Amino acid sequence: MIEAGLWGLAAASTLVIGALAGLYLPIPRRWVALALAFGAGALISALSFDLTEDAFNSSNAAVVAPGLALGALTFFFGNRLISEARRGKRVEPVATSNGLALVLGALLDGIPESVVLGSTLLSGAAISVPFLVAVAISNFPEGLSAAADLKREGRRPGWIMRLWIGVALASGVAAALGYYVLGDVGPNWVPLIQSFAAGAILTMLVDTMIPEAYEGGGSLTGLVTVAGFALAFFLTSVE
C-alpha cells in the first residue's frame, strides 16, 4: 500500500515541478503554450490507450460509456462553478486564464489515474514504468501553464504551490487506496474509474488546454501536440 502511494506521488510530483518552473523561471508565454500543447498530446494518448481502450478490453461498453459521461459531466459542471465563482469575485481580466480549470482537470485526471496505477500492483506485478513516465510527462506542462496563469491572475506564489502540493498528495493517497480497496471490489470498478478519468481529461482538453495552447503557440501547436502524443504512445507501448 505504501509503495503504491509513493508511486502515485512520484507521478504527480511533476505537477509541483512544473508549477515551480511556471512561477520562478522567465519562460516566454509562447513556450508555455507549446509545452501545454505537448502535454495535451500526451494526455490524448493516455486517455485513448491507457484508459479507454484498456477499460473496454477488460469490461464492456455498458461500463465504459457511463464512466466517460460521468467524467465529462463532472469536469463540465466543476468548470462552470469555477467560472461563476471568478465572475462573482470580479477577477481582473488581465488575460485569458484557465489556471483553476487546469487544476480541476489535473485533480479529476490525477486521482483516478493514481487509483489505477496503484491497482496494477495488486497481483504482485511491478509498476508499469512506461505508463508512469507518460503520466509524469503530461503532468509537467499542466502544472507549468496553470501556475503561470494563476500568477498572472494575481494569486500569491505560496497559495499556488500549496494548491499543487495538495493535488500531488491527493494523487499519492488515491494510489494507495487503489491498492488497498480495489482488491476487494468487483471487476468493473477499475474500468469505470479509467473511463471516468478519460471523460474528464477529454472535456478538459477541448475546453481549456487546446484552446489556450493554440492561442499562445500559434501554428506550431498541432505539430507539438502530435509530438507529445507520439512520445506518450511509444512509452506506453514498450513493456
Secondary structure, DSSP 8 states (H G I E B T S, - for coil): -HHHHHHHHHHHHHHHHHHHHHHHS---HHHHHHHHHHHHHHHHHIIIIIIIIHHHHHS-HHHHHHHHHHHHHHHHHHHHHHHHHHHHTT---SS---HHHHHHHHHHHHHHHHHHHHHTTTTS----HHHHHHHHHHHHHHHHHHHHHHHHTT--HHHHHHHHHHHHHHHHHHHHHHHHHGGGS-TTHHHHHHHHHHHHHHHHIIIIIHHHHHHHHGGGHHHHHHHHHHHHHHHHH--
